[in-house]
Amino acid sequence: MVEYTAVNVATLAVGIGLLLNGYLLVRREREAIALFVLSAVVGSGLVFVALMPGAFEIVAAVLGLEWKARAILVMSNLTLFVVVIYLLNRIGRLYDQQSRLNEEVSLLKNAVEEEQGDD
């Protein structure tokens, strides 16, 4: 029989929180599909690990690692890299969008000032 600890309960709570967060993001914004997928994958993974604590023993065996802890470390690092790359990409796109919006605001200000100057 599998023993569940406080870590499993915390992992389950965080996983369910991520799944709920992803659902709420999609419900509010249609453009947040990528963020929903990321939240769903990470949240589902956490729920799976919380309910099946022995799963990392199988992952360790598949990866050829001696200990379950190393498998957890490898998987968490890979997940972290994916999340960081996604966030950096998103930040870059937001900076580009902000730059374009600043240009448009400047052009609109100039147009308004020219209209007011002509009056």
C-alpha positions as CSV (number, residue, x, y, z in Angstrom):
1,M,0.0,0.0,0.0
2,V,1.2,3.5,-0.8
3,E,1.8,5.9,2.0
4,Y,0.7,9.5,1.5
5,T,2.5,12.3,3.3
6,A,1.9,16.0,3.7
7,V,4.1,16.6,0.6
8,N,1.6,14.5,-1.4
9,V,-1.3,16.7,-0.1
10,A,0.6,19.9,-0.9
11,T,1.5,18.6,-4.3
12,L,-2.1,17.7,-5.0
13,A,-3.3,21.1,-3.8
14,V,-0.8,22.9,-6.1
15,G,-1.7,20.7,-9.0
16,I,-5.4,21.4,-8.6
17,G,-4.6,25.1,-8.2
18,L,-2.7,25.1,-11.5
19,L,-5.5,23.3,-13.3
20,L,-8.1,25.7,-11.9
21,N,-5.9,28.7,-12.8
22,G,-5.6,27.4,-16.4
23,Y,-9.3,26.9,-16.7
24,L,-10.0,30.4,-15.4
25,L,-7.4,31.9,-17.8
26,V,-9.2,30.4,-20.8
27,R,-12.6,31.3,-19.5
28,R,-11.5,35.0,-19.3
29,E,-9.3,35.2,-22.4
30,R,-9.3,33.3,-25.6
31,E,-5.7,34.1,-26.4
32,A,-4.4,32.3,-23.3
33,I,-4.5,28.8,-24.9
34,A,-0.7,28.3,-24.6
35,L,-0.8,29.3,-20.9
36,F,-3.7,27.0,-20.4
37,V,-1.7,24.1,-22.0
38,L,1.3,24.8,-19.8
39,S,-0.8,25.0,-16.7
40,A,-2.7,21.9,-17.6
41,V,0.5,19.9,-18.3
42,V,2.2,21.0,-15.1
43,G,-0.9,20.7,-13.0
44,S,-1.8,17.2,-14.3
45,G,1.8,16.1,-13.7
46,L,1.6,17.3,-10.1
47,V,-1.7,15.6,-9.5
48,F,-0.4,12.4,-11.0
49,V,2.7,12.5,-8.9
50,A,0.7,13.3,-5.8
51,L,-1.7,10.3,-6.4
52,M,1.0,7.9,-7.6
53,P,4.2,8.6,-5.5
54,G,6.0,5.6,-6.9
55,A,5.8,6.9,-10.4
56,F,9.3,8.4,-10.2
57,E,10.8,5.0,-9.5
58,I,9.6,3.9,-12.9
59,V,11.0,7.2,-14.4
60,A,14.3,6.6,-12.7
61,A,14.5,3.1,-14.1
62,V,13.6,4.3,-17.6
63,L,16.3,7.1,-17.4
64,G,18.8,4.7,-16.0
65,L,19.2,6.6,-12.7
66,E,19.8,4.9,-9.4
67,W,17.6,7.0,-7.2
68,K,14.1,8.3,-7.4
69,A,15.4,11.7,-6.1
70,R,17.6,12.1,-9.2
71,A,14.6,11.4,-11.5
72,I,12.6,14.0,-9.6
73,L,15.5,16.5,-10.0
74,V,15.8,15.8,-13.8
75,M,12.1,16.1,-14.4
76,S,11.7,19.3,-12.3
77,N,14.7,20.9,-14.1
78,L,13.2,20.0,-17.5
79,T,9.9,21.5,-16.5
80,L,11.5,24.6,-15.2
81,F,13.5,25.1,-18.4
82,V,10.2,24.8,-20.4
83,V,8.5,27.3,-18.2
84,V,11.4,29.8,-18.3
85,I,11.7,29.6,-22.0
86,Y,8.0,30.1,-22.4
87,L,8.0,33.1,-20.1
88,L,11.1,34.7,-21.8
89,N,9.4,34.3,-25.1
90,R,6.2,35.9,-23.8
91,I,8.1,38.8,-22.2
92,G,9.9,39.4,-25.5
93,R,6.5,39.6,-27.4
94,L,5.1,41.9,-24.8
95,Y,8.0,44.3,-25.1
96,D,7.6,44.3,-28.9
97,Q,3.9,45.0,-28.4
98,Q,4.6,47.8,-26.0
99,S,7.1,49.4,-28.4
100,R,4.5,49.3,-31.2
101,L,1.9,50.8,-28.9
102,N,4.3,53.6,-27.8
103,E,4.9,54.4,-31.5
104,E,1.2,54.6,-32.2
105,V,0.6,56.8,-29.2
106,S,3.3,59.2,-30.3
107,L,1.9,59.4,-33.8
108,L,-1.6,60.0,-32.4
109,K,-0.2,62.8,-30.1
110,N,1.5,64.4,-33.0
111,A,-1.7,64.2,-35.1
112,V,-3.8,65.7,-32.3
113,E,-1.3,68.5,-31.7
114,E,-1.3,69.3,-35.4
115,E,-5.1,69.4,-35.5
116,Q,-5.1,71.7,-32.4
117,G,-2.4,73.9,-34.0
118,D,-4.5,74.3,-37.2
119,D,-7.5,75.6,-35.3
